[in-house]
Amino acid sequence: MITRRTLTMALMTSGLMSRASADDYPTRPIKMIAPLTAGSPVDVAARLLAQYLSIQLKQSVVVENRPGAGTTIGMKAAALAEPDGYTLLFQSSSMVVAPAMFKNLDYDPVKSFAPVANVAWGSWVTVVPPSMPVRSPQELIAFAKANPGKLNFGYGQGTAPQLVGEWFNRTNELQIASVPYKGGMQAITDMLGGTIHINIGTTSTLLPLIREGKLRAIAVWGRTRESDLPEVPTMIESGFPGLSLGFWVGLWAPAGTPAPIVNRLNGATNAALDDPEMKTSMKRLGIAGAKGSPKDFADFIADEAPKWARIVEASGVKIN
């Protein structure tokens, strides 16, 4: 179980491993691993951060996509990297999902990393084809029950949208077929082609398609309605009290990375998030910055982990 103690120890260990100064860091390009496909919300946010982080650090920050196996391939590559600040991980809630979902991981997704910075928040939205006679979660439930086995739910495997979609399917006793993809963007492509009927994704990805009338939004997952989708109800308003979940992404370094380097990266990230142009770009993507210290991020992860463990259990999703 992920606890504040575990994450605090990870932060302390990173400092005890070396008292190296960050004054001369970085002296060469930095690699940021994004464990999802190119064009995914995580990838887009990673490339935006890399652009402005390069300015702050006066050194190139290059994003490398390592998708597959529910993001665990990219996470493992980052976990095994030299803890010198030149290989980083940019990841979403899949970081805390993996320990609960995957039975046989050969590394610890949390103990293997030192939290650097919580970077951004966003919202999820559930979409269906405009041809489907569904405009709310309750109407989707009724339609699915009237058409058992005829609907397909597409998602990126090992991601939070998979879990909440499976949770929705199971708790409402629906017979919606699950179709996994290496990345969520592939599911959206098939949805536009007519083979996928339900998708849960970020507003940053789906909003343009919703505005073009190619997809219909039926619910958002945040506490309040989205300003860009004021007519779309929340899941709470739709009969699911207490259900509020969001998209978030953050930056990690391999465990053992010297604390001065972690702090240097954190300061550079916070400075990047303060850049007016970056703020404008993030707003355009439907996300907002989330500044704080490495400890703030560690505490946030400790709060998120048990929430996702409960969702994994309720969804019934387990991957060997």
C-alpha positions as CSV (number, residue, x, y, z in Angstrom):
1,M,0.0,0.0,0.0
2,I,1.3,3.4,-0.9
3,T,1.6,5.7,2.1
4,R,3.0,9.1,2.9
5,R,5.7,7.3,4.9
6,T,6.8,5.3,1.8
7,L,6.9,8.5,-0.3
8,T,8.7,10.5,2.3
9,M,11.3,7.8,2.7
10,A,11.8,7.9,-1.1
11,L,12.4,11.6,-0.9
12,M,14.8,11.2,2.0
13,T,16.7,8.4,0.3
14,S,17.2,10.5,-2.8
15,G,18.9,13.1,-0.6
16,L,21.0,10.7,1.4
17,M,22.4,9.0,-1.8
18,S,24.3,12.1,-2.6
19,R,24.9,15.7,-1.4
20,A,25.9,16.6,-4.9
21,S,25.4,20.3,-5.8
22,A,22.9,21.1,-8.6
23,D,24.9,24.3,-9.5
24,D,26.3,22.7,-12.7
25,Y,23.2,20.7,-13.5
26,P,22.3,20.1,-16.3
27,T,25.4,19.9,-18.6
28,R,23.8,17.8,-21.3
29,P,20.4,17.1,-22.8
30,I,17.7,15.5,-20.6
31,K,15.4,12.7,-21.7
32,M,11.8,12.7,-20.5
33,I,10.1,9.4,-20.9
34,A,6.3,9.5,-21.7
35,P,5.0,6.0,-21.4
36,L,2.0,6.5,-23.7
37,T,1.6,7.0,-27.5
38,A,2.5,10.1,-29.4
39,G,-0.5,12.5,-29.5
40,S,-2.0,11.2,-26.2
41,P,-2.9,13.8,-23.5
42,V,0.1,12.8,-21.5
43,D,2.4,13.1,-24.5
44,V,1.1,16.5,-25.5
45,A,1.5,17.8,-21.9
46,A,5.0,16.3,-21.7
47,R,6.1,18.1,-24.9
48,L,4.6,21.4,-23.7
49,L,6.5,21.1,-20.4
50,A,9.7,20.0,-22.2
51,Q,9.6,23.1,-24.3
52,Y,9.5,25.5,-21.4
53,L,11.7,23.4,-19.1
54,S,14.4,23.6,-21.8
55,I,14.2,27.4,-21.4
56,Q,14.4,27.3,-17.6
57,L,17.3,24.8,-17.5
58,K,19.1,26.2,-20.6
59,Q,19.5,22.7,-21.9
60,S,17.5,20.6,-24.3
61,V,14.7,18.4,-22.8
62,V,13.6,15.7,-25.3
63,V,10.5,13.6,-24.9
64,E,10.8,9.9,-25.7
65,N,7.6,7.8,-26.1
66,R,7.7,4.3,-24.6
67,P,4.1,3.0,-24.8
68,G,2.8,-0.5,-24.1
69,A,1.8,-2.8,-21.3
70,G,-0.4,-0.3,-19.6
71,T,2.5,2.3,-19.4
72,T,4.7,-0.2,-17.4
73,I,7.3,-0.5,-20.2
74,G,8.1,3.2,-20.1
75,M,7.9,3.3,-16.3
76,K,10.4,0.4,-16.0
77,A,12.8,2.0,-18.5
78,A,12.8,5.2,-16.4
79,A,13.1,3.3,-13.1
80,L,16.2,1.5,-14.3
81,A,17.9,4.6,-15.6
82,E,20.9,6.2,-13.9
83,P,19.7,8.4,-11.0
84,D,21.5,11.5,-12.2
85,G,18.7,13.7,-13.4
86,Y,19.2,13.1,-17.1
87,T,16.3,10.6,-17.5
88,L,12.9,11.6,-16.1
89,L,9.4,10.1,-16.2
90,F,6.3,12.1,-17.1
91,Q,3.3,10.1,-16.1
92,S,-0.3,10.3,-15.2
93,S,-2.5,8.6,-12.5
94,S,-1.3,5.3,-14.1
95,M,1.6,5.6,-11.7
96,V,-0.7,4.8,-8.8
97,V,-3.0,2.6,-10.8
98,A,-0.3,0.1,-11.8
99,P,0.5,-1.3,-8.3
100,A,-3.2,-2.1,-7.8
101,M,-3.9,-3.4,-11.4
102,F,-0.8,-5.4,-12.3
103,K,-0.2,-8.6,-10.3
104,N,3.3,-9.5,-11.3
105,L,5.3,-6.3,-11.7
106,D,9.0,-6.9,-11.3
107,Y,9.7,-3.4,-9.9
108,D,7.9,-1.1,-7.5
109,P,6.3,1.8,-9.4
110,V,6.4,4.1,-6.4
111,K,9.6,3.1,-4.5
112,S,11.5,3.2,-7.8
113,F,10.9,7.0,-8.2
114,A,11.4,10.3,-6.4
115,P,8.5,12.7,-6.9
116,V,9.6,15.9,-8.6
117,A,6.5,18.0,-9.4
118,N,2.8,17.8,-9.9
119,V,2.5,19.5,-13.3
120,A,-1.1,19.8,-14.5
121,W,-4.8,19.0,-13.8
122,G,-7.6,18.4,-16.3
123,S,-11.0,16.8,-16.7
124,W,-12.3,13.7,-18.2
125,V,-15.4,13.6,-20.4
126,T,-17.5,10.6,-21.6
127,V,-18.4,10.7,-25.3
128,V,-20.5,8.7,-27.7
129,P,-21.2,9.0,-31.4
130,P,-23.8,11.6,-32.3
131,S,-25.9,8.9,-34.0
132,M,-26.5,7.2,-30.6
133,P,-29.7,8.3,-28.9
134,V,-27.9,9.0,-25.7
135,R,-27.4,12.3,-23.9
136,S,-26.7,11.4,-20.3
137,P,-25.1,8.5,-18.3
138,Q,-28.6,7.3,-17.3
139,E,-29.7,7.2,-20.9
140,L,-26.5,5.3,-21.7
141,I,-27.3,2.7,-19.0
142,A,-30.8,2.3,-20.4
143,F,-29.6,2.0,-24.0
144,A,-26.9,-0.5,-23.1
145,K,-29.4,-2.7,-21.2
146,A,-31.7,-2.6,-24.2
147,N,-28.8,-3.6,-26.5
148,P,-26.8,-6.1,-24.5
149,G,-23.5,-7.1,-26.1
150,K,-23.9,-4.6,-29.0
151,L,-21.8,-1.7,-27.6
152,N,-18.0,-1.4,-27.5
153,F,-15.9,0.6,-25.0
154,G,-12.4,1.6,-26.3
155,Y,-9.5,2.7,-24.0
156,G,-5.8,2.7,-23.6
157,Q,-4.8,-0.4,-21.6
158,G,-3.7,0.2,-18.1
159,T,-5.0,3.7,-17.9
160,A,-7.4,5.4,-15.5
161,P,-10.1,5.7,-18.2
162,Q,-10.1,1.9,-18.5
163,L,-10.7,1.6,-14.8
164,V,-13.5,4.1,-14.6
165,G,-15.1,2.7,-17.7
166,E,-14.9,-0.9,-16.4
167,W,-16.2,0.3,-13.1
168,F,-19.2,1.9,-14.8
169,N,-19.9,-1.2,-16.8
170,R,-19.6,-3.6,-13.8
171,T,-21.4,-1.6,-11.2
172,N,-24.4,-1.0,-13.5
173,E,-24.4,-4.6,-14.6
174,L,-24.0,-3.8,-18.3
175,Q,-22.8,-6.0,-21.1
176,I,-20.5,-3.5,-22.9
177,A,-17.5,-5.1,-24.6
178,S,-14.1,-3.8,-23.6
179,V,-11.6,-3.1,-26.4
180,P,-8.1,-2.3,-25.3
181,Y,-5.6,-0.3,-27.3
182,K,-2.0,0.6,-26.8
183,G,-3.1,4.2,-26.5
184,G,-6.3,6.1,-26.2
185,M,-5.9,8.0,-29.4
186,Q,-6.3,4.7,-31.4
187,A,-9.6,4.1,-29.7
188,I,-10.8,7.6,-30.7
189,T,-9.8,6.9,-34.3
190,D,-11.9,3.7,-34.3
191,M,-14.7,5.6,-32.6
192,L,-14.8,8.0,-35.5
193,G,-14.9,5.0,-37.8
194,G,-17.9,3.6,-36.1
195,T,-16.5,0.5,-34.4
196,I,-16.2,2.0,-30.9
197,H,-19.3,3.4,-29.2
198,I,-18.0,4.8,-25.8
199,N,-14.8,6.5,-24.8
200,I,-13.6,8.4,-21.8
201,G,-10.8,10.9,-22.4
202,T,-9.6,14.3,-21.5
203,T,-11.2,17.5,-22.7
204,S,-7.9,18.5,-24.2
205,T,-8.2,15.6,-26.7
206,L,-12.0,15.4,-27.2
207,L,-13.1,19.0,-27.1
208,P,-12.3,19.8,-30.7
209,L,-14.2,16.7,-31.9
210,I,-17.1,17.6,-29.7
211,R,-17.2,21.1,-31.1
212,E,-17.1,19.8,-34.6
213,G,-20.1,17.6,-33.9
214,K,-18.2,14.4,-34.5
215,L,-18.7,13.2,-30.9
216,R,-21.3,13.9,-28.3
217,A,-20.3,14.6,-24.7
218,I,-22.7,13.1,-22.1
219,A,-20.9,13.7,-18.8
220,V,-17.8,15.2,-17.2
221,W,-16.1,13.6,-14.2
222,G,-15.0,16.7,-12.2
223,R,-16.8,18.2,-9.2
224,T,-18.2,21.0,-11.4
225,R,-19.2,21.5,-15.0
226,E,-16.5,22.4,-17.5
227,S,-16.6,26.0,-18.7
228,D,-16.0,24.8,-22.2
229,L,-18.9,22.3,-21.9
230,P,-21.4,24.2,-19.7
231,E,-24.4,22.2,-20.9
232,V,-22.8,18.8,-20.1
233,P,-23.7,17.5,-16.6
234,T,-21.2,16.0,-14.1
235,M,-21.3,12.4,-13.0
236,I,-22.4,13.7,-9.6
237,E,-25.4,15.5,-11.2
238,S,-26.1,12.3,-13.2
239,G,-26.9,10.2,-10.2
240,F,-23.4,9.2,-9.0
241,P,-23.0,11.1,-5.7
242,G,-19.5,11.6,-4.5
243,L,-17.9,10.5,-7.7
244,S,-15.3,13.1,-8.8
245,L,-12.2,12.1,-10.6
246,G,-9.7,14.1,-12.7
247,F,-6.8,13.8,-15.1
248,W,-3.4,14.7,-13.7
249,V,0.2,14.5,-14.8
250,G,3.5,14.9,-13.0
251,L,7.2,14.5,-13.2
252,W,9.4,11.9,-11.5
253,A,13.1,11.1,-11.3
254,P,14.6,7.6,-10.6
255,A,14.9,6.9,-6.9
256,G,18.4,7.9,-5.6
257,T,18.5,11.1,-7.7
258,P,20.3,13.6,-5.5
259,A,17.9,15.9,-3.7
260,P,19.6,19.1,-5.0
261,I,18.8,18.0,-8.6
262,V,15.2,17.0,-7.7
263,N,14.8,20.5,-6.2
264,R,16.4,22.1,-9.2
265,L,14.0,20.3,-11.5
266,N,11.0,21.2,-9.2
267,G,12.0,24.9,-9.2
268,A,12.4,24.9,-13.0
269,T,9.0,23.2,-13.5
270,N,7.3,25.7,-11.2
271,A,8.9,28.6,-13.1
272,A,7.8,27.1,-16.4
273,L,4.3,26.9,-15.1
274,D,4.4,30.6,-14.2
275,D,5.3,31.5,-17.8
276,P,2.3,33.4,-19.3
277,E,2.7,31.8,-22.7
278,M,2.8,28.3,-21.1
279,K,-0.4,29.2,-19.1
280,T,-2.1,30.2,-22.3
281,S,-1.0,27.0,-24.1
282,M,-2.2,24.8,-21.1
283,K,-5.6,26.6,-21.1
284,R,-5.9,25.9,-24.8
285,L,-5.3,22.2,-24.0
286,G,-7.9,22.2,-21.3
287,I,-5.5,21.7,-18.4
288,A,-4.2,24.0,-15.7
289,G,-0.9,24.1,-13.9
290,A,-0.4,22.6,-10.4
291,K,2.6,24.1,-8.6
292,G,4.1,22.8,-5.4
293,S,7.2,21.2,-3.8
294,P,8.3,17.6,-4.2
295,K,6.8,16.8,-0.8
296,D,3.5,18.4,-1.9
297,F,3.5,16.0,-4.8
298,A,4.4,13.0,-2.6
299,D,1.5,13.8,-0.3
300,F,-0.8,14.2,-3.3
301,I,0.2,10.7,-4.6
302,A,-0.4,9.2,-1.1
303,D,-3.9,10.6,-1.2
304,E,-4.6,9.4,-4.7
305,A,-3.3,5.8,-4.3
306,P,-6.0,4.4,-2.0
307,K,-8.7,6.0,-4.1
308,W,-7.5,4.2,-7.2
309,A,-7.0,1.0,-5.4
310,R,-10.7,1.0,-4.5
311,I,-11.7,1.7,-8.1
312,V,-9.4,-1.1,-9.3
313,E,-11.1,-3.5,-6.9
314,A,-14.6,-2.4,-7.8
315,S,-13.8,-2.6,-11.5
316,G,-12.5,-6.2,-11.3
317,V,-9.6,-5.3,-13.6
318,K,-6.4,-7.3,-12.9
319,I,-3.6,-7.8,-15.4
320,N,-1.0,-10.6,-15.0
